[in-house]
Amino acid sequence: MKTMSKSVAVFRKEIAIEFRSRIALSALFLFMVITISSIAFTTAGERMNNYVASALLWIVLFFGSMTGLSRTFVMEEERGTSLLLKLSSSPIEIFFGKLLFTTSLSLTLSFLGAGLFLFFLPNVIVGNLMFFWLMICILSICMASAITAIAAIIAKANGKGALFPVLSFPVLLPPALLGVEGLSMAMYGAPMSEAISTIIVLIAYTGIMIAVSSLLFEFIWND
């Protein structure tokens, strides 16, 4: 119970800081609008293959996440507040607090990005909306589970902006392939029952990433 309350306190701190500065949200929104607008102008209203459309959507979500989600630990180093956070909370409390924040931001980003994608590309037809939004939700949580620990690793490194996507891409490649397949099936209008195995693998991947990251986070954070 104490661990949960401390994690919630860390989460509330992150939310308060984010809404005070709005750096990540503003950068993410601009990135989404510019990228999706560029795709819309390039395709010029032509009908896209659903698999290509799902791959483009994943690329937008992936690089959007790279733009904003990496700052969760970088800001602690830039402001010099990491030592205070170490003194006030245990590593496991910090990890789950940061994970809650990263998951919330990832969900907001993904739903916003997918909504803008469908708005700017009206020729992309989603046959099964419930399945589509479920895949967006699962992929968002999956990305957050992997990105939280990676963000802690690169927080103290030089060249943070370039290093983060390089480390994240191989870790997120397996769920990316499954996610593109699932999103493509949703666009084709396939029933959710046909993608149960894909959904189970993505959920299992998320659980494994959270478990492994929580075990290793103390060594990463105290290094």
C-alpha positions as CSV (number, residue, x, y, z in Angstrom):
1,M,0.0,0.0,0.0
2,K,2.8,2.4,0.9
3,T,4.6,1.6,-2.4
4,M,1.4,2.3,-4.3
5,S,0.8,5.6,-2.6
6,K,4.4,6.7,-3.3
7,S,4.1,5.6,-6.9
8,V,0.9,7.6,-7.3
9,A,2.7,10.6,-5.7
10,V,5.5,10.3,-8.3
11,F,2.8,10.0,-11.0
12,R,1.0,13.1,-9.8
13,K,4.3,15.0,-9.7
14,E,5.0,14.1,-13.3
15,I,1.5,15.2,-14.4
16,A,1.8,18.5,-12.6
17,I,5.2,19.2,-14.1
18,E,4.0,18.3,-17.6
19,F,0.9,20.5,-17.5
20,R,3.0,23.3,-16.1
21,S,5.5,23.3,-19.0
22,R,3.5,21.4,-21.7
23,I,6.8,20.7,-23.5
24,A,6.1,17.0,-24.3
25,L,2.4,17.5,-25.2
26,S,3.2,20.5,-27.5
27,A,6.0,18.7,-29.2
28,L,4.0,15.6,-29.7
29,F,0.9,17.5,-31.0
30,L,3.1,19.4,-33.6
31,F,4.9,16.3,-34.6
32,M,1.6,14.4,-35.2
33,V,0.0,17.2,-37.2
34,I,3.1,17.8,-39.4
35,T,3.8,14.1,-40.0
36,I,0.2,13.1,-40.8
37,S,-0.3,16.2,-42.9
38,S,2.8,15.3,-44.9
39,I,1.4,11.8,-45.5
40,A,-2.0,13.2,-46.5
41,F,-0.4,15.6,-49.0
42,T,1.9,12.9,-50.4
43,T,-0.8,10.3,-51.0
44,A,-3.1,13.1,-52.5
45,G,-6.3,11.3,-51.5
46,E,-5.4,8.0,-53.1
47,R,-6.7,4.8,-51.6
48,M,-3.9,3.1,-49.6
49,N,-3.5,-0.6,-49.0
50,N,-4.6,-1.3,-45.4
51,Y,-1.3,-3.0,-44.5
52,V,0.6,0.1,-45.8
53,A,-1.7,2.4,-43.8
54,S,-1.2,0.4,-40.6
55,A,2.6,0.5,-41.1
56,L,2.5,4.3,-41.6
57,L,0.3,4.7,-38.5
58,W,2.8,2.6,-36.5
59,I,5.7,4.8,-37.7
60,V,3.9,7.9,-36.7
61,L,3.2,6.5,-33.2
62,F,6.7,5.1,-32.8
63,F,8.6,8.3,-33.7
64,G,6.0,10.4,-31.8
65,S,6.8,8.3,-28.7
66,M,10.5,8.9,-29.3
67,T,9.8,12.7,-29.3
68,G,8.1,12.9,-26.0
69,L,8.3,9.8,-23.8
70,S,12.0,9.8,-23.4
71,R,12.0,13.0,-21.3
72,T,10.5,11.4,-18.2
73,F,14.0,10.7,-16.7
74,V,16.0,13.2,-18.8
75,M,14.2,16.1,-17.1
76,E,15.2,14.8,-13.7
77,E,18.9,15.0,-14.7
78,E,18.5,18.4,-16.4
79,R,16.8,19.9,-13.4
80,G,19.1,18.2,-10.9
81,T,16.1,16.6,-9.0
82,S,17.1,13.0,-9.4
83,L,19.0,13.0,-6.1
84,L,16.0,14.3,-4.2
85,L,13.8,11.7,-5.9
86,K,16.2,9.0,-4.8
87,L,16.1,10.2,-1.2
88,S,12.3,10.5,-1.1
89,S,11.3,7.2,-2.8
90,S,12.6,3.7,-3.4
91,P,13.5,2.6,-6.9
92,I,10.5,0.4,-7.3
93,E,8.2,3.3,-6.3
94,I,9.9,5.6,-8.8
95,F,9.7,3.0,-11.5
96,F,5.9,2.3,-11.2
97,G,5.2,6.1,-10.8
98,K,7.1,6.8,-14.0
99,L,5.5,3.8,-15.7
100,L,2.0,5.2,-14.9
101,F,3.0,8.6,-16.3
102,T,4.6,7.1,-19.4
103,T,1.6,4.8,-20.0
104,S,-0.9,7.8,-19.6
105,L,1.2,9.9,-22.0
106,S,1.5,7.0,-24.5
107,L,-2.2,6.4,-24.5
108,T,-3.0,10.1,-25.0
109,L,-0.4,10.2,-27.8
110,S,-1.6,7.1,-29.5
111,F,-5.4,7.9,-29.4
112,L,-4.6,11.5,-30.6
113,G,-2.3,10.2,-33.4
114,A,-4.8,7.6,-34.5
115,G,-7.7,10.0,-34.5
116,L,-5.7,12.6,-36.5
117,F,-4.6,9.8,-38.9
118,L,-8.1,8.8,-39.7
119,F,-9.2,12.5,-39.9
120,F,-6.5,13.6,-42.3
121,L,-6.7,10.4,-44.4
122,P,-10.4,9.8,-44.9
123,N,-9.7,7.2,-47.6
124,V,-8.3,4.9,-44.9
125,I,-11.3,2.8,-43.9
126,V,-11.4,0.9,-40.6
127,G,-13.7,-2.1,-40.9
128,N,-13.7,-3.1,-37.2
129,L,-13.4,0.1,-35.0
130,M,-13.6,-1.7,-31.7
131,F,-10.7,-4.1,-32.7
132,F,-8.8,-1.1,-34.1
133,W,-8.9,1.0,-30.9
134,L,-8.2,-2.1,-28.7
135,M,-5.0,-2.6,-30.7
136,I,-4.1,1.1,-30.3
137,C,-4.6,0.7,-26.5
138,I,-2.5,-2.5,-26.2
139,L,0.3,-1.1,-28.4
140,S,0.4,2.1,-26.3
141,I,0.8,0.2,-23.1
142,C,3.4,-2.1,-24.8
143,M,5.5,0.9,-25.9
144,A,5.3,2.5,-22.4
145,S,6.4,-0.7,-20.7
146,A,9.6,-0.9,-22.9
147,I,10.3,2.8,-23.1
148,T,10.3,3.5,-19.3
149,A,13.4,1.5,-18.5
150,I,15.2,2.6,-21.7
151,A,14.5,6.3,-20.8
152,A,16.3,5.7,-17.5
153,I,19.3,4.1,-19.2
154,I,19.9,7.0,-21.6
155,A,19.1,9.8,-19.1
156,K,22.8,10.1,-18.1
157,A,24.3,9.5,-21.5
158,N,25.5,12.0,-24.0
159,G,23.5,12.3,-27.2
160,K,20.3,11.4,-25.6
161,G,18.1,12.4,-28.5
162,A,19.9,10.1,-31.0
163,L,20.6,7.2,-28.5
164,F,16.9,6.8,-27.4
165,P,15.5,5.7,-30.8
166,V,18.5,3.5,-31.5
167,L,18.0,1.5,-28.3
168,S,14.2,1.5,-28.5
169,F,13.8,0.2,-32.1
170,P,15.2,-3.3,-31.6
171,V,13.2,-3.7,-28.3
172,L,10.0,-2.5,-29.9
173,L,10.5,-4.4,-33.2
174,P,8.6,-7.6,-32.2
175,P,5.5,-5.7,-31.0
176,A,5.8,-3.5,-34.0
177,L,5.5,-6.4,-36.4
178,L,2.6,-7.9,-34.5
179,G,0.9,-4.4,-34.1
180,V,1.1,-3.7,-37.8
181,E,-0.5,-7.1,-38.5
182,G,-3.2,-6.5,-35.9
183,L,-4.0,-3.0,-37.1
184,S,-4.2,-4.2,-40.7
185,M,-6.6,-7.0,-39.7
186,A,-8.8,-4.4,-37.9
187,M,-8.8,-2.2,-41.0
188,Y,-9.8,-5.1,-43.2
189,G,-12.7,-5.7,-40.8
190,A,-11.6,-9.1,-39.5
191,P,-13.3,-10.3,-36.3
192,M,-11.3,-9.9,-33.1
193,S,-11.3,-13.7,-32.6
194,E,-8.9,-14.1,-35.5
195,A,-6.2,-12.0,-33.7
196,I,-6.5,-13.6,-30.2
197,S,-3.0,-15.1,-30.5
198,T,-1.5,-11.7,-31.5
199,I,-3.3,-9.9,-28.6
200,I,-2.1,-12.6,-26.1
201,V,1.5,-12.3,-27.3
202,L,1.4,-8.5,-27.0
203,I,0.0,-8.7,-23.5
204,A,2.6,-11.3,-22.5
205,Y,5.4,-9.1,-24.0
206,T,4.1,-6.2,-21.9
207,G,4.0,-8.2,-18.7
208,I,7.5,-9.6,-19.3
209,M,8.9,-6.1,-20.0
210,I,7.4,-4.7,-16.9
211,A,8.6,-7.6,-14.7
212,V,12.2,-7.5,-16.1
213,S,12.4,-3.7,-16.0
214,S,11.2,-3.5,-12.4
215,L,13.8,-6.1,-11.4
216,L,16.6,-4.2,-13.2
217,F,15.5,-0.7,-12.5
218,E,17.3,-0.5,-9.1
219,F,20.7,-1.1,-10.8
220,I,19.9,1.3,-13.6
221,W,18.6,4.1,-11.2
222,N,21.4,3.8,-8.7
223,D,24.2,3.6,-11.2
